Amino acid sequence: MPKRTFVLGIVFVAALAVLVWVIFQTPQPDGTIIQNRAPAAGGTSTALTTAAGANQARVIASSGAKTVSGAQIPAGPVRTGPLGQNAVTAPAAGADWALGANHVVSWERATRVTGGIALMNAADGSMVGWLIGQTNGGDTSFTWNTRDLYVSRTSATKITVQPGKYFLKVIFDSAQWPAIVSPSFSIIQPDQVRALVYNLAVKDGVFSSSAITVQHGTKLLFANQDQTAYVITISGFGVPFTLEPGGSYTFDTAPLAPGSIYVFYSASSSALRVTVTIQ
């Protein structure tokens, strides 16, 4: 092969390599840089890093978020990347959690990496303590007694939470899953909890609503406007109750599990059913 042709071949290969490198380092429209596309064991993945660095998350916050002393206090669930969206789904914005009662913290996706859940002061964004130092990779929820906090992720020393306004921070032990935060909510004394009542009427063999979502502990007031008695069964709950003609019945949702869905129905009337989601 002539020397000239050999040199031109080397130059062409080098130029092609540089072009490929530039393409893979070009910032994307969302500000990310593709670092590699190496397949992970047992599947494929694309490692992404923000232009500002691996530890800087791209955060999409719902409208209405505010900043207090430099800390962003969310008004709704916060979603984050880069491997996909995730969000805290409970507590709900403005929820009141009774001190000492069990409440469920939940988030959308199992990340397959360990993590932890911290309680943050809504006034200044400072950390108050840890609900749990290590969650499992398959977890999407954690039940907290709304009382005990660990002073650090690795400490067994506990403190007692005080009534106040807070938000939760769910962290994951991977830069691919940045932390997500909950809306702000309140921890209140048990005697401050307001009794919540949801009215459901029965007329012509049908409930006034076919599906409702209520807070745990809400009382369901069933009012039968028909002249027929109905025996109401609850899926996953072993105690039915009877709605007498023209009568009413109050059902307390406290024995039902937060985060669960129940169907209230009558075996004698297929149209008489309502789906109840407990928050």
matplotlib code that plots the C-alpha trace (Angstrom):
import matplotlib.pyplot as plt

x = [0.0, 1.4, 2.6, 0.3, -2.8, -1.8, -1.5, -4.8, -6.5, -5.1, -6.2, -9.7, -10.1, -8.9, -11.3, -14.2, -13.3, -13.3, -16.6, -18.2, -16.7, -18.2, -21.6, -21.7, -20.6, -23.0, -25.4, -29.0, -32.0, -32.6, -29.0, -27.8, -24.6, -24.7, -21.6, -22.1, -24.5, -23.0, -25.6, -26.1, -25.9, -29.2, -30.5, -29.8, -29.3, -28.2, -26.1, -27.0, -25.3, -26.5, -24.2, -23.6, -22.5, -23.8, -25.0, -27.2, -30.7, -33.1, -36.2, -39.6, -41.7, -45.4, -46.5, -46.9, -43.6, -42.0, -38.6, -37.9, -34.3, -32.9, -34.8, -37.5, -40.7, -42.9, -46.6, -47.0, -45.1, -41.7, -40.6, -37.0, -34.7, -32.6, -33.7, -37.3, -39.8, -40.6, -42.7, -43.8, -47.5, -48.2, -48.5, -50.9, -50.4, -51.8, -52.5, -52.9, -51.1, -51.9, -49.0, -48.5, -50.7, -49.5, -49.3, -48.1, -45.3, -45.4, -43.7, -44.3, -41.4, -39.2, -35.7, -33.9, -31.5, -31.5, -32.4, -33.8, -36.6, -35.9, -38.3, -37.6, -38.7, -41.0, -40.0, -36.4, -35.7, -33.5, -33.4, -35.2, -34.4, -34.8, -38.0, -35.9, -32.2, -32.4, -35.3, -35.0, -34.7, -38.2, -40.0, -42.5, -43.9, -43.1, -45.4, -44.3, -45.7, -45.5, -43.5, -40.0, -37.1, -33.5, -30.9, -28.9, -29.2, -26.8, -27.7, -30.0, -30.7, -34.3, -36.0, -39.7, -41.1, -43.0, -46.2, -45.4, -45.3, -42.9, -42.1, -40.5, -37.3, -36.9, -33.3, -31.8, -28.2, -27.5, -26.8, -29.2, -32.1, -31.8, -33.9, -37.6, -39.7, -43.3, -45.6, -45.7, -48.0, -48.7, -48.2, -50.8, -51.9, -54.4, -57.1, -56.8, -57.8, -61.1, -63.7, -64.2, -67.5, -68.4, -72.1, -73.2, -76.9, -78.6, -81.5, -83.1, -80.5, -77.5, -75.0, -74.7, -71.0, -69.4, -65.8, -64.4, -61.1, -61.1, -58.5, -57.9, -60.3, -63.0, -66.6, -68.8, -72.4, -74.7, -78.3, -80.8, -83.6, -85.2, -87.8, -85.7, -83.1, -79.6, -76.8, -73.6, -70.4, -66.9, -64.3, -61.3, -63.2, -65.2, -68.1, -71.1, -73.7, -77.4, -79.0, -82.6, -85.3, -85.2, -82.4, -78.7, -75.5, -72.1, -69.0, -65.6, -62.7, -60.2, -60.0, -59.2, -55.6, -54.2, -53.2, -55.8, -58.9, -62.2, -65.4, -68.7, -71.4, -74.7, -75.1, -78.8, -78.3, -75.4, -75.6, -75.2, -71.4, -68.9, -65.1, -63.4, -59.7, -58.2, -55.4]
y = [0.0, 3.4, 5.5, 8.4, 6.2, 4.7, 8.2, 9.3, 6.3, 7.0, 10.6, 9.5, 7.1, 9.7, 12.3, 9.8, 9.0, 12.7, 13.2, 10.4, 11.7, 15.2, 13.8, 11.8, 14.8, 17.3, 18.7, 17.6, 20.0, 19.3, 20.1, 16.5, 15.0, 11.4, 9.9, 6.3, 3.8, 0.6, -2.1, -3.1, -6.7, -8.4, -5.5, -2.1, 1.3, 4.7, 6.6, 10.3, 13.2, 16.8, 19.3, 20.7, 17.3, 13.9, 15.2, 18.0, 16.7, 18.0, 18.8, 19.5, 21.0, 21.6, 25.2, 27.1, 26.0, 28.7, 29.3, 29.9, 30.7, 29.2, 25.9, 25.1, 24.1, 22.2, 22.7, 19.3, 16.1, 16.7, 14.5, 13.8, 12.0, 10.9, 7.3, 8.2, 10.1, 9.5, 11.3, 11.1, 10.2, 10.4, 12.5, 14.7, 18.5, 20.0, 16.7, 16.5, 13.5, 12.8, 12.4, 8.7, 7.3, 5.1, 6.8, 5.6, 7.4, 6.3, 7.0, 6.0, 3.8, 1.0, 2.1, -1.1, 0.8, 1.3, 4.7, 6.5, 8.9, 12.1, 14.6, 18.2, 21.4, 23.2, 26.6, 26.5, 23.2, 21.9, 18.2, 17.1, 13.4, 10.1, 8.0, 5.1, 4.9, 2.2, 1.3, -1.6, -1.4, -2.8, -0.5, 2.0, 2.8, 2.9, 3.0, 5.5, 5.7, 9.5, 9.7, 8.2, 9.7, 8.6, 11.3, 10.1, 7.5, 5.2, 5.9, 3.8, 6.9, 8.1, 11.4, 12.2, 14.4, 17.6, 19.0, 21.3, 21.7, 19.5, 17.8, 14.5, 13.8, 10.3, 9.7, 6.9, 5.6, 6.2, 9.4, 8.0, 8.5, 11.9, 12.6, 13.4, 15.4, 15.5, 18.4, 20.1, 18.6, 19.0, 16.8, 17.6, 16.4, 13.6, 15.7, 18.2, 15.8, 16.8, 14.2, 13.9, 12.7, 11.7, 11.3, 8.6, 8.3, 5.2, 5.9, 3.5, 0.9, 3.0, 4.9, 8.7, 8.2, 5.2, 5.9, 8.1, 8.8, 9.7, 10.1, 7.3, 7.6, 9.4, 8.3, 7.2, 8.2, 5.9, 7.2, 4.8, 6.7, 3.5, 1.4, -1.7, -3.0, -3.6, -5.7, -4.0, -6.1, -4.7, -6.5, -7.6, -6.7, -9.4, -7.5, -6.5, -4.0, -3.5, -0.3, -0.4, 1.2, 5.0, 4.5, 5.4, 3.8, 5.4, 3.4, 4.4, 3.7, 3.6, -0.3, -0.1, 0.0, 3.3, 3.1, 0.3, 0.2, -1.4, -2.0, -1.6, -3.5, -5.3, -8.9, -8.3, -5.3, -5.4, -1.7, -0.9, -0.6, 2.1, 1.9, 3.6, 4.5, 5.1, 7.6]
z = [0.0, -1.0, 2.0, 1.0, 1.0, 4.4, 6.0, 4.6, 6.0, 9.5, 9.3, 8.2, 11.1, 13.6, 12.3, 12.5, 16.2, 17.1, 15.4, 17.4, 20.6, 19.9, 19.2, 22.5, 24.5, 23.0, 25.6, 25.1, 25.0, 28.7, 29.7, 30.0, 28.5, 27.3, 29.0, 28.0, 26.6, 28.1, 28.7, 32.4, 33.4, 32.5, 30.6, 29.0, 30.6, 29.6, 32.2, 32.2, 34.1, 34.3, 32.8, 36.3, 37.6, 38.8, 42.1, 40.8, 40.2, 37.6, 39.7, 38.3, 41.0, 40.9, 40.7, 44.0, 45.5, 47.7, 49.1, 52.8, 53.9, 50.7, 51.1, 48.6, 50.4, 47.9, 47.4, 45.8, 44.9, 43.3, 40.4, 39.5, 37.0, 35.2, 35.1, 35.2, 37.3, 40.9, 43.5, 47.1, 47.0, 50.8, 52.9, 51.0, 50.9, 54.1, 55.7, 59.5, 61.1, 64.7, 67.0, 67.9, 65.2, 62.4, 59.0, 55.6, 53.7, 50.1, 46.8, 43.2, 42.2, 43.6, 42.6, 43.4, 45.6, 49.4, 50.9, 53.9, 55.0, 56.8, 58.5, 57.6, 59.2, 56.8, 58.2, 57.3, 55.5, 58.3, 59.1, 62.3, 62.3, 60.4, 60.2, 59.0, 58.2, 55.5, 53.2, 50.8, 47.0, 46.5, 48.9, 47.9, 51.3, 55.0, 58.0, 60.6, 64.2, 63.9, 67.1, 67.0, 65.0, 64.9, 65.4, 62.3, 59.6, 61.5, 65.1, 67.3, 69.5, 69.2, 69.9, 70.0, 67.2, 68.4, 66.8, 64.0, 60.2, 58.2, 54.9, 54.2, 52.2, 50.7, 49.7, 47.6, 47.7, 44.1, 42.1, 39.4, 41.8, 43.5, 46.6, 46.4, 48.8, 50.0, 50.3, 53.6, 56.3, 60.0, 63.0, 65.6, 69.0, 68.9, 70.5, 67.7, 65.0, 63.4, 62.9, 59.1, 57.8, 54.2, 53.3, 50.9, 50.0, 48.6, 46.2, 43.7, 44.6, 43.8, 45.9, 45.3, 44.4, 42.7, 43.9, 46.7, 48.4, 52.1, 54.8, 57.2, 60.1, 58.1, 59.1, 56.2, 56.8, 54.7, 54.4, 52.8, 51.0, 49.7, 51.3, 51.0, 53.5, 52.1, 53.7, 52.9, 52.6, 52.5, 50.4, 52.6, 55.8, 57.5, 59.2, 57.0, 58.2, 57.4, 56.0, 57.2, 55.0, 55.5, 58.0, 58.3, 59.4, 60.3, 59.4, 60.9, 58.5, 61.4, 61.2, 57.5, 56.2, 54.9, 51.3, 50.6, 48.4, 49.5, 47.8, 49.7, 47.9, 48.3, 47.1, 46.5, 44.2, 41.7, 41.0, 44.7, 45.1, 45.8, 45.7, 48.7, 48.7, 52.2, 52.3]

ax = plt.figure().add_subplot(projection="3d")
ax.plot(x, y, z, "-o")
ax.set_aspect("equal")
plt.show()
